[in-house]
Amino acid sequence: MKKIVVLTGAGISAESGIATFRDANGLWEGHDVMEVATPEGWQANPALVLEFYNQRRKNGLEAQPNAGHLALVELEKHFEVEIITQNVDNLHEKAGSSNIIHLHGEIFKSRSTIDSGLIYDIEGWELNMEDTCEKGSQLRPHIVWFGEDVPMIEVAVEKIADADAVLIIGTSLAVYPAAGLVGYAPSDCPVYLIDPNANDLTVIRDNVHKIAEKGSVGVPKVVEELISNKN
């Protein structure tokens, strides 16, 4: 069975009502990203950081997968599909996809501040001060902040290096190290770039098919094409 690796970014989640990570002014939902998405911000004001992610989590509970997410579930019925997402929401899980690598963490999980191996599911949407791990340390959002290592990047590289086709959905290809992943795909591997701004984005490789449409429109079309041509 052919292996298809899918790299998703903020665009596919934005269609489901989840705000993109930051605007041109470096703000995320009105907050300076340095205050809410860095280890330094956490050290300076953990209560603010917790409340910020509580609100993102609350919004995330209401968000539902769109046609782009659902098309990837259909793709999984015909191919071996691995989704590598830069998004911290759980929309791929809600849709029913099976194999998902979260490069930047998961908003519905928390982890210990003294033992990064202690990770917990968050029931509901609140994570508060004095919520602690089993070792008694404050829990923090299970998010990869600016300045932190991306622990799943090597796993992602291994997956994409073994791909028969790659789909890139809803990303500007500007955030590294995720943006560099496509460079690890085999040279003869077709790449489908699905984004409203696809024609303005540069992918330095051959065999790139650009679909300048939002994910909810472009992904079902590409999935239908891949399924039709699989034999």
N, C-alpha and C positions, 0 to 999 in steps of 0.2 A: 504493500500500500504506500502510495506517495505521501511524503511528509510536507505539510504546509505550515510555515511559521508566520504568525500574524503579529505585527507590532502596532499597538494602538496608543494614541495620545489623547490629549484633552478634547479634541474636536468631537470624538464619538460620544463622550460623556456630556458635552455641552448641549447636544441635541436632546438629552434627557433632562435638562434643566439644572445640571451641575455646573457651577461657575468654573471657568478656566482658571488656571493657577494664579496668574497675575496679569495685570494690564501693562501698558507701556510706561506707566509711572512707577513700576515696581510695587504696586499695591495688590493685595489679595483681599477682596471683599472689604476694601477700605482700610486695611491694615498694612503697615510696612512689613514686607516679607521678612526683613531682618529681625523683626520683633516676634514673629510667630512661626518662623520656619528655619531657625538656626539654633545650635546648642547655646550660643550666647544669649539669645532671646529667652530660652528656657531658664537659663541660670538667673537672668535678671528678673523675670516675672513669670514663674510657672503657672500661676493662677490665670493670667491672661491667656497664655498658650492653651491651657486646658479648656477654657471657656470658648476660645476660638474654634477648636476642633470639635467641641460639643455641638456648636451650631452647625458646622459642616456635616457632622454625623446626623444631626436631626434632619437636615435637608436631604441627606443621602437616603434616609429611611423611606422617604416619600418618592424618590426617583425610581423610574421604571425603565427597563431596557427598551431600546428602540429597534427599528427594523435592521439596523446594522449589526447590533448584538445578536439578534435572532437569526440572521443569515449565517453567522459564524457557527451557530449551533447546527444548522442544517449542513454546513460544510463538513462538520465532524462525522456525519453519517456516511461520508464517502471517502474521507481521507484521514490520515493521522494529523491532527491539528494541535499545534502548540501556540498559545497566546502569550506574548510578552507585552505587558502593559506598563505604561508610565503612570497610569491612573491609580489612585489609592482607593477608589470606590469599589463596590462589589457588584456592579452591573453585569459583568461577564458571568459571575456566579449566579446571579438572579436569572439570567437568560437561560442558563443550563449548560454552559461550556464546562468541559472537564479538566483540561490541562492549562493552568494559568500561572504564570510567573509574574509577581508584582515587583517591579524593579524599585519602586519608591515607597514600598511599604503598604500597609492596609489600614484604613481609617477605622475599621470596626474591630481593631485589635489594639491591645496595650502591651507594653513590655517593661520589665524591671529596669531601674536606673543603675543597678549595680551588677546585674547579670543579664546580658543581652539575649541569652538563651531561654529566658523565662518569658514566654509570650502567652497572652490570654485573650480569649474572645471577650468583647464588650457586649453585655446584654443591654438592649435599648440604645440610648445615645449619650449617656453621661459618664464621664470619667472625672473624678474630683480630687482635690487635695485631700491627703490622708487615705486615699485608696492605695494600698500597698501590695507588694508581691509577697510570696511565702517567706521571703527572707527579711521582710519588714521594711523594704525600701519603696519609696514613692514610685507609682507607675506613671509612665509617660506614653504619649501616642506612639504607636508602632509605625512611624513615618521616617523616611530617610530625609533628613534636613540638609540644607546647603552646608557644605563643609564636611559632611560625613561620607564614609565609604558606601558604595552601592554593593552590598554583599552578594546579590544574585546576578551580577553582571557576567561573571565567568560562566555560570550555568547557561545564561542567555546566549553567550557567544557559541558555546558548544551546540546548542539547539539550532541556531541559524546557520552554522557551518555545515550542518547535515541536511539542509532544506532542499526540497525539489522546487519549491516556489515560495515567494515571500509577498505578503500583503502588508502595506504600510497605510494606516488609516488615521486621519485626523491629527497629524502632527506636523509641525513646521520643520522638523529635523534640525532644530537649533539647540536642543538641550543635550549636553554630553554627560555621561558616556553613551546614553541610549542612542543618540543620533549616529554614532559610529558603528552601530551593530550591522547595518546593511552591508558594510564593507567586508564582513566576514562570510557573506553568502557565497556559494560556489559561483564561479565566473559565468557558467552557462545557465544559472538559475534565473528564471523570469521574475521581475519585481513589479508589482502593481502598486502604484502610489495613488491613493484615493483621498482627496482633500479638495475643498473648493479653490484653494490656491495652488493646486498641483503644478500648473503650468509655469508658475513663478519659482518653484522650488528646484534646487539643483541636486541631482543624485549622480555622483561621479562613477558611473559604470554603464555598461551596455545593457540592452534588453530591459529597458524600463518602460512600462506602460502607464501613462499618466491619465487619470480619470478625474477631471476637475468638477467633482460633485461632492456634496456632503455624504457622510457615511451611510445614512439611512437610505440614500438613493443609489450611490455607487457600489456599496458592498453587495447588496443583493444581485446586482447585474454581474459583477465579477464572479460571485459564487455560482450563479447559474451557468456562466461560461465555463468555469473550471469543471463543474459537474458534467456538463454536456460533452466536454472534450476529454474526459478522464480515460476513455478507452482508445 
